[in-house]
């Protein structure tokens, strides 16, 4: 992994929370799915992004 990106992500987690970052990732996944459906008619890829969003949603963080 790129160390620069890891440092950026760590800073975001420090400034927000891990839960907030996960919530944002979930929303981004849903938006990507919607975009693929509406602009590319790619239901297969959209379903994968929706699945990723659901999996992220199931993560419980207590930190």
LOTINU-873918 format. One record per atom (N, C-alpha, C, O): x, y, z; residue in three letters. Coordinates in steps of 0.05 Angstrom, whole numbers, plus 32768, in hexadecimal, padded with zeros to 4 digits. Layout:
REM LOTINU-873918
XYZALA
...
***
This chain:
REM LOTINU-873918
80117FE88000UNK
800080008000UNK
801180198000UNK
802880198009UNK
8006802E7FF5UNK
801480477FF4UNK
801480548010UNK
7FFF805A801BUNK
802B8059801BUNK
802E80658036UNK
802080808038UNK
80148086804CUNK
802380908023UNK
801680AA8023UNK
7FF880A88027UNK
7FEC80B78036UNK
7FEC80968018UNK
7FCF8092801BUNK
7FC780878037UNK
7FB3808F8042UNK
7FD880768041UNK
7FD2806B805CUNK
7FD480828071UNK
7FC480838083UNK
7FE88094806EUNK
7FEB80AA8080UNK
7FD280BD807EUNK
7FC880C68093UNK
7FC980C18066UNK
7FB180D28062UNK
7F9980C68070UNK
7F8A80D3807EUNK
7F9580AC806CUNK
7F7F809E8078UNK
7F81809E8096UNK
7F6D80A280A4UNK
7F98809A80A1UNK
7F9C809B80BEUNK
7F9580B680C9UNK
7F8980B880DEUNK
7F9D80CB80BBUNK
7F9780E680C4UNK
7F7880EB80C4UNK
7F6D80F780D6UNK
7F6B80E180AFUNK
7F4E80E380AEUNK
7F4180D580C5UNK
7F2E80E080D2UNK
7F4A80BD80CBUNK
7F3F80AE80E1UNK
7F4480BC80FCUNK
7F3380BD810DUNK
7F5C80C880FEUNK
7F6280D78117UNK
7F5180EF811AUNK
7F4980F68130UNK
7F4B80FD8104UNK
7F3B81158105UNK
7F1D81108107UNK
7F0E81218111UNK
7F1480FA80FCUNK
7EF880F380FDUNK
7EF680DC8111UNK
7EFF80DE8128UNK
7EEB80C68108UNK
7EEC80AD8117UNK
7EEB80968102UNK
7EE5809B80EBUNK
7EF3807F810BUNK
7EF1806880F9UNK
7ED5806380F0UNK
7ED0805D80D9UNK
7EC280668102UNK
7EA6806380FBUNK
7E9D807780E6UNK
7E8E806F80D4UNK
7EA6808F80E8UNK
7E9E80A480D4UNK
7EAA809D80B9UNK
7E9D80A080A4UNK
7EC3809380B8UNK
7ED0808C809FUNK
7EC180748093UNK
7EBC8074807AUNK
7EB9806180A3UNK
7EAA804A8098UNK
7E8F8052808DUNK
7E8680488078UNK
7E828065809BUNK
7E68806F8091UNK
7E6C807D8076UNK
7E5B80798064UNK
7E81808C8074UNK
7E86809A805AUNK
7E8C80868044UNK
7E828089802DUNK
7E9B8071804AUNK
7EA1805C8036UNK
7E88804E802DUNK
7E8480498016UNK
7E7680498041UNK
7E5C803D803AUNK
7E4D804E8026UNK
7E4280458012UNK
7E4B8068802CUNK
7E3D807A801AUNK
7E49807C7FFFUNK
7E3B807D7FEAUNK
7E64807D7FFEUNK
7E72807E7FE5UNK
7E6C80657FD4UNK
7E6780677FBCUNK
7E6C804E7FE1UNK
7E6580357FD2UNK
7E4980367FC6UNK
7E45802E7FAFUNK
7E3680407FD6UNK
7E1A80427FCCUNK
7E1980567FB4UNK
7E0B80517FA1UNK
7E28806C7FB6UNK
7E2880807FA1UNK
7E3480747F87UNK
7E2B807A7F71UNK
7E4A80647F8BUNK
7E5680587F73UNK
7E4380457F66UNK
7E4280437F4DUNK
7E3580367F76UNK
7E2180237F6BUNK
7E0B80327F5CUNK
7E04802A7F46UNK
7E0280477F67UNK
7DED80577F5AUNK
7DF780637F40UNK
7DE980627F2BUNK
7E10806D7F40UNK
7E1C80787F28UNK
7E1E80627F12UNK
7E1880677EFBUNK
7E28804B7F19UNK
7E2B80357F06UNK
7E10802D7EFAUNK
7E0E80287EE2UNK
7DFB802D7F0AUNK
7DE080277F00UNK
7DD6803C7EEDUNK
7DCC80367ED7UNK
7DD880557EF5UNK
7DCC806B7EE6UNK
7DDC80737ECEUNK
7DD0807C7EBAUNK
7DF680717ECEUNK
7E06807B7EB8UNK
7E1280667EA6UNK
7E18806B7E8FUNK
7E15804E7EB1UNK
7E2280387EA1UNK
7E1080207E9EUNK
7E18800D7E90UNK
7DF980207EABUNK
7DE780097EABUNK
7DF67FEF7EB2UNK
7DF17FDA7EA6UNK
7E087FF17EC5UNK
7E197FDB7ECDUNK
7E0E7FD07EE8UNK
7E197FD77EFDUNK
7DFA7FC07EE6UNK
7DED7FB57EFEUNK
7E007FA27F0DUNK
7DFF7FA17F26UNK
7E107F937EFFUNK
7E227F807F0CUNK
7E367F8E7F1EUNK
7E397F877F36UNK
7E437FA37F14UNK
7E567FB27F25UNK
7E487FC17F3BUNK
7E527FC37F51UNK
7E307FCC7F35UNK
7E217FDA7F49UNK
7E1A7FC87F60UNK
7E1B7FD17F77UNK
7E137FB07F5BUNK
7E0C7F9D7F70UNK
7E247F987F82UNK
7E227F957F9AUNK
7E3C7F967F76UNK
7E547F927F86UNK
7E5A7FAA7F98UNK
7E627FA67FAFUNK
7E557FC27F8EUNK
7E597FDA7F9FUNK
7E457FDB7FB5UNK
7E4B7FE27FCCUNK
7E2C7FD37FAFUNK
7E177FD27FC4UNK
7E1E7FBD7FD9UNK
7E1A7FC27FF1UNK
7E297FA77FD0UNK
7E317F927FE3UNK
7E477F9C7FF5UNK
7E467F97800DUNK
7E5A7FAA7FEAUNK
7E707FB57FFAUNK
7E657FC9800FUNK
7E6D7FC98026UNK
7E527FD98006UNK
7E457FEC8019UNK
7E387FDE8030UNK
7E3A7FE68047UNK
7E297FC8802AUNK
7E1B7FB9803EUNK
7E2F7FAC8052UNK
7E2B7FAB806AUNK
7E457FA28047UNK
7E5A7F968058UNK
7E667FAB806BUNK
7E6B7FA58082UNK
7E6C7FC28060UNK
7E777FD78071UNK
7E647FDF8086UNK
7E6B7FE4809DUNK
7E4A7FE0807FUNK
7E357FE88092UNK
7E347FD580AAUNK
7E2C7FDD80C0UNK
7E3B7FBC80A5UNK
7E3A7FA780BBUNK
7E517FA980CEUNK
7E507F9C80E3UNK
7E657FB980C8UNK
7E7D7FBA80D9UNK
7E767FCC80F1UNK
7E6D7FE280EEUNK
7E7B7FC18109UNK
7E777FD08122UNK
7E927FD7812DUNK
7EA37FC68131UNK
7E967FF18133UNK
7EAF7FFA813EUNK
7EAB80068159UNK
7E988016815EUNK
7EBC7FFE816BUNK
7EBA80088187UNK
7ED38018818FUNK
7EDB801781A6UNK
7EDF8025817CUNK
7EF780358182UNK
7EF28052817EUNK
7F0480628182UNK
***
